[in-house]
Amino acid sequence: MKTFYTNAKIFRNGRFEPGLIAVEGGRIAAAGEPRPGDRVVDLGGRHLVPGLVDVHVHLREPGFPQKETIATGTAAAARGGYTTVCSMPNLNPAPDTPATLGEQLEIIRRDAVVRVKPYGTITMGQRGCGELVDFAALAPQVVGFSDDGRGVQSAAVMAKAFAVCSQRGLTLMSHAEDMDVSPWDYRLAENLETVRNLHLCGYYGARLHLCHVSTKEAVEAVQQAKWAGAPVTCEVTPHHLWFTRDTLDYRVNPPLREAADVEALVEGIRLGVVDAIATDHAPHTAGEKAAGAAGMVGLETAFAVCYTKLCVQQGLPLARLQELMSTAPAAILGLENKGGLAPGMDADLVLVDLHARWTVDAARLHSKSKNSPYHGQELRGQ
Ligand code: DOR
């Protein structure tokens, strides 16, 4: 039995076309004509798009289930339109060996309601220095390597990581923060480590993805590295596009920046210097947040925040937003390209109502933690 989704605007190969799509057994099927017994669902002219892909989420399991679990985090992802999320390794135990990674994979198999692809750590115990992980041993089961939450502080250790990853075609994720510098100048801390990692990327030719780029200097540095041919990609977060330190006082790493930085991020999106939008979904309990934990939940608000900011306010085409939130992040990590929506592909589809106006109510989020500074904000698109 097929299900026909009719009367939709369907995103295929970079643009929207009116039409229908057929799904059978969880996969996109050749359309043809509905037959007796098939189900027909009228989508009322709404947009049907390939599921969003988030290359940067914190699902907190194993280790911190009071903040989030694979079950609640992936429920939040599904509600936000994500069909694939990539989980950062600041966990307990940190996924630094196949055995510790296995604990996470087991929970994912048991509880995840969307596809979850984990990262391995770069350093043992995610200490940011000391011993590197066995990249080859972890590679078959991870999408990349990251010490997110802290930068790899030792330049020598990061250089060795680049050397290994360049030989094996693996991707390194950079949380750019010089932690000796960040206590007194977080801007300099991001810029210094960004430039160091970009240099190593060009020098070794290993794939680098820069997480949560937030300063105009970092955007410029990425642009120059791309011009020079370095195999680098980068992401920005919805919150660094939406807030500035003047509009919101909220602890997050990297911190909220200045209006000029937001302009640089938007310009970076227009110019293609910025490849992707990723949430850095970082759940914390109310108590942990009150005690100074950095970060905010973001999976359930990301699309609406970005649609409102970039498309409604800045005139960015919806097709470009779709690329930033789905096809480009999938490409960065070598995941299946959903852009074609061709028969045989997993039916990772999301229905988007661009006319919806809604007000964020943190209490109603599916995420276990409610640390959303968008609470009370009216947004467009759902
Ligand atoms: O604000 C943040 N929170 N930034 C990070 O890089 C890590 C994250 C977390 O794990 O809570």
Boltz pocket constraint, residues with backbone or C-beta under 6 A from the ligand:
constraints:
  - pocket:
      binder: B
      contacts: [[A, 58], [A, 90], [A, 148], [A, 149], [A, 150], [A, 175], [A, 251], [A, 252], [A, 253], [A, 254], [A, 280], [A, 282], [A, 283], [A, 294], [A, 295], [A, 296]]
      max_distance: 6.0
